[in-house]
Structures are given as structure tokens and as C-alpha cells.
């Protein structure tokens, strides 16, 4: 039976991994780690998970001083006097590259779509946003970790969203061609409108801010979504309409607009803009958050949340953050 490690066990495993990779590790620490590892299958599963993630950084050692620094930064404990947490994070991000299609940047995209993303017409990496003007004058904004194909033909204007999120402001077409956005779960037709589409391996979400969008879902349903409405669908189901979320539009201006949102949901959203892992303790995940936060600086957002909420942000490794109660 496959064992899914808990957040607590993963956090402990990350701390042990960092300690063992420290050049000053002692024999006593190695023995203590071995004792911890043998205590339960859950500990062993957590250790394997952290090892698998950490080994992703090992190839960086072969790419000169910068790569070596990043590989060490990814696993070196923060008690080192030589490299601070901030320096380690900067070295890691610098070597990986904010604009690259990296394992951390695309960890939520299913493998077939990940492969396609490498060949997409347009794509963004972790923390990157981009604005495009298409041949007909329509404007498209790509959010973080987004892969998009553009297919304009004589009879239609077609975008294929492989993963991630886009904001679209359609323009009037002199050829009167229909404007489509497709995902693996269905087709959306813009009816002279401004809207966002977010696609994951589980569902596609549509938020409409102007005019209407028609959905042709995998369930063979056709549904018209009006301005101010949002809907989610996949190959099996279509949700009932709900109110459009302004946060789904505000990211194009570099802002996370949060209105009475659970902290856990906000951190999940924030993790899309930052390399690495962010976990949240269950006792604080349900805290409600209101505010406007900068998507360009996730670490500043974490600092702002730590100042305004009864939480503590712990960094076991540069790429592993845990948010817990004070």
C-alpha cells in the first residue's frame, strides 16, 4: 500500500536532510536520524519524498560555480554561517532561472501536458507574467506557469490552453471569425468579452468579467456564462454558476486581491508564484484573510501575513516553507 507522508513528517524529513548535508554534521546526528527513520514507515516514506525532490537539484553541480552553489543552497542547513537563507534562495533561483520550465515550476501540470508545454507557442515560468497582442488586436495575458498555443486560421481564431491561466480581452475581427479557447475538458467561445481561463489536470475554470462566454463541455452540455459569473468543468461535470472572482483578473496587474479567503487557499495560490513548497498547519489553514498583496514578491507576502496574523513562517530549507501557529 502506498503511504502518503503527512506534512509534519515531511517537515521533519526536510530538516534531517538539511542537517545531514551540512559539512559539520556529527556522528550523533547521523545516529539520531537513523533512529527517527526506523521509527515508522511514515518516516521512511517522507524521507524518500524529500530525497526525490532534493535529487532534482543534483545535476546543477555539473554547471560551473553557479550551479554548484545552487545545488548546495538547495540542501544546506540554515545554521551555516557562510550562506544565509536569503543568499541560498537567491543562488537557487538564479541557477534554475525564473523563466525556465523547471520541475518546481510545473509540478502541478500532468506529464503529457508538461511535455507539450516545452513545445508550446507561448509559455511562462514560475513567477513570470506576459502580455501578448494577437494578429487581430486581441490581448492575452499569461499568468505564472502557463503554456499556450495560438492557432489563427481563415475560419476561426483558436487558443489552446495546455496549462496555467490566461486573461483575454477580445477584439472585433474584420473577418468575423469566432474566437475559441480550448482545454482538454472542452471549448469556450468568446462573445465579445473579457474573461479568464485557468486550467489544471483536474478542471477548467472560467471567470467572465464582460459580456458572455459559451461553454461546450465534455459532457456535451452547452452553457452560456454571463458577465459576473464563474464556472468550473471537467470531462464529467459542470458546476453551478457562482460569482466571478476579481482575484482571477487582478493578477494581470501584479496583485492578489483577497476578500475573506482562507489562509490555506491563499498560500496554495501564492505557491504558484514561488519555487519550492509551502505547507500550512491545519490549525491556521482556516484563518480568514483580507487584503491586496504583490504577486511579484511572494516572500514579502509571507512577511505581511506573519505580521498581521497569529502565524509563524519557518524555512527548513530555501525551498521548503512551513506556516504554523505562533
N, C-alpha and C positions, 0 to 999 in steps of 0.2 A: 504494500500500500504506500502510495506517495505521501510523504509527510510535508505539510506546508508549515514552515517555521513562523513563529509569532514575531511581532515587532520587537518585543523585549529580547527574544533570543537572537534576532538579527543584530540588534544594537550591541549585545554582549559580544557576539562573534566579530563585529566590526572593531570593537575595542581590543579584543585579543589579537586580531590580525595586525592592527597598527602597532601594538606592543611588541609582537614577535618580529616585525620587520625593522624595529628600531635597532640601530647598531649597538646600543647599550643594554640590550635585553640580557637578563640574568638567567642562570640555570633554574633558580627558584621560580621565576616567572614561567619558564617553559614547563616545569612540572605542574604548576598551578593550572596552566592552560590545558594540559593533558588530562588532569583530574576533571576539569569542567567539561571537556569534550566527551569523556566517558560516562558522564552522569546520566545522559538520556539520548535517545535517538533524535529528539527535537534539537538538541545542541549540535549534533552531528549534521543534521540537515541544514541548520543555519550556517554552520561553518562552510559546508560545500557551496552554499549560495554565495557567501561573501568571497570565497576563493574564486568562484567562476567569474564574478563581477571584476574582482581585482586583477585577475589574469588578463583581462581585456587591455590593461594598460602596459603589460609587459613588452609588446612589440615596440613601444615607444623608446625602449632602451637602445634600439639599433639606429636611431635617427639623430645622432650627434648630441651635443651638450644639452640642448633644449629638450629633446626627447627624454634623455636620461633624467633630467631634473623633474620632468613631469611624471615619469614613472615612479620616482622616489616620492614625489609630492602626493601621489595618489594613495600611498600606503603608509607614509611615515607618521608616527605619532606626533601629536601636537605638543608634547612636552620637550621636543627638541629645541635647543636654544639657538640653533643655526637658522632654521626656516620657520617663520611664523605661520599661523593659519592663513593669513591673507596672502603671504608670499607663495605658499603652497598652492592655494587656489588659483592665483594668477599664473603660476607656472603650468599648472594642469590645463587651464582653459587656453593659454597661449599655444601650447603644443597641439592640443586637439583641434582648436580653431572653432570659433563661434559659428562660422558659416558652413562648417563641414557636415556631411551626413554621417554622424558618429553613432556608435552603439547606444550611448546615453540619449542622444537627441531624438532617436527614432524608436525607443524601446516600446512605445505603445502601438506601433504600426505592425500589423501582421506581416509575416515573412514574404508572401507573394507580392504584397504592395510595397514592401521595403525594397525588393529587387527592382520593381518598376520605378520607384522613386529616383533611383540612380540615373534613369534614362528619361525622366520627366522633362518637359519643355521648361518648366519653371519650378524651382524649389527653394526653400529657406531652411536654415539650420536652427539650432536651439537659440532662442532669444532674438532671432532675426525677423524683421518685418520688411515687406517690399511692396511698392505700388507700381502697377502696370497700366498703361493706356493701350487698349487693343485697337485693331485696324479701323473699327467703326466708331471709335471715340469712347466706347465703354471703358469704365475704370474698374480695376480689380486690385484689392489689397490682399496680400498673402500674410497670414499670421505665422507665428513660430511653428517649425516642424511641418511644413506644408509642401505637398507635391501636386503639381497641376499640369495637365496637358491642354493646349489650345488648338482647336480644330475648326477653323473657319472655312466653309465651303460655299458653293454657289447657292445652295438651297437652305443653309442653316448656319447659325453661329453656335458652337458647341464647346463647352469646357468640361473636362473630365477631372474630377477631384479624386486623387488617389489616396489622400490622407491629409489631415490637418484642417485648416479653416480659412475661408475667404469671405471678404466683403465685396459686393458687386453693386455698382451704380451703372445701370444700362443706359445706352444712348439710342436715339432714334436711328434706325438703319434705312438708308436710302433704297436698299433692295428689298426692304420689308421682310427680311429673313427672321424666323423665330429664333429666340435665344434660349439655349438649354444649358443646364448644369447636370451632369450625371455622376452618380456614385454606383458602387456595386449593388446598392439596395433600391435604386430607382432613378427616375428622371424628373427634373424640375424645369418648368417653363416659366420664364420671367414675363410678366405682362406689364412692361414699362415701369420698372420698380427698383428699389434699393433693399438689399437683403443680405443675410449672411448664411453660409452653409458650413457646418462643422461635421467632419466625417471621421469615425473611428472604426475599429474592427467589429464593434457591437451595434452601432446605429448611425444614422444620419440625422442631424438636427437642422431645422430651418427656422430662422427668425426674420420676419418681414417688417420693414420699417416704413415703406411707401408702396402704395398700390397693391397688387396681388401677385401670387405665385401659384401655379398649378402643379400638383404632385401626381406623378404616375408611379405608384409604388409597386414593389414586387408582389404584393397581394392582389394585384390587378385592380386596385382601387384608384379612382381619380378624385382628388380633393383640391379645392381652392382655398388657399390660406390668405387671409386679408391682412392689411396693414395693422400692426399692433398685436399680431398673433404669432405663435411659435408652435412647432410640431416636431415630433421625433418619429422615425420609422426605420424598419429594417425589412428583411425578406419575409418576415412572418406577421408583423404587427404594425399598426399605425396608431399613435397616441391621440388622445383628445386634444384639441387646441388649448393652449394656455397663453398667458401674456408674454409678449416678446421681451427679452432680457436686454436692457441697454448696455450691459457689460459686453455682450456679443458684438456690439458695434464700436464701443469706446476704445477697444484695444488698437484700432487703426490710428488713434491719436496718442498712443503710448500710455493709456490709462486703464486701470482696473477699477471700475465703478461698482462698489459693493453696497448692497442695500439689504441689511438684515440677513446676511449669508452665514451659514455655519463655517466655523474656522476650518474644519476638516475639508470642506468643499473648496474653500478659498486656497488652502495650501495645495490641494490637488491641482487647481488651476495654475497656481504660481509655479508649480514644479515643471510645467510645460516650457517655462522661460529660463530654466536654470539647469545646468548639467548636474547630474547626480541624483540622489534620493532624498526625499523629505518625508518623514513619518511623523504621525501625531498620536499622542497618547489618548486613549478613549475618554478619559475623564475631562479633557479640554476640547475634544473634537466638536462638541455640540455648542460651544460658545458662539454667540451671535456677533457679527462684525458689520460695522457700517463705516464707509469712508471711501476715499479716492486714493489709489496707490499707483506708483510708477512701474510699468512692466519692464522698463529698461534696466532696473536695478533691483532684482529680487532680494538681494541681501539687505538693501535699505528697507524693503517692505517687511522683512523679518524683524529688523530692528524696531520699526514703527509699531509692529504688532506686540513686540516684547515690552515696549514702553506703555502701551495702552491697555493691555490685557494681563491677567494674572498667570502668565506663562513664562517659561524659560526655554531659550533656544540653545541646544547643545550640539557641538560639532565634534563627533568622534573622529572623523576623517574629513578632509576638504570636500569630499563628495557625498558625505553621509551626515544628514542633519536630523535631529530628533527634537520635536516640540512637545514639551510636557508642562505640567503644573508647577508653580513655584513651591 
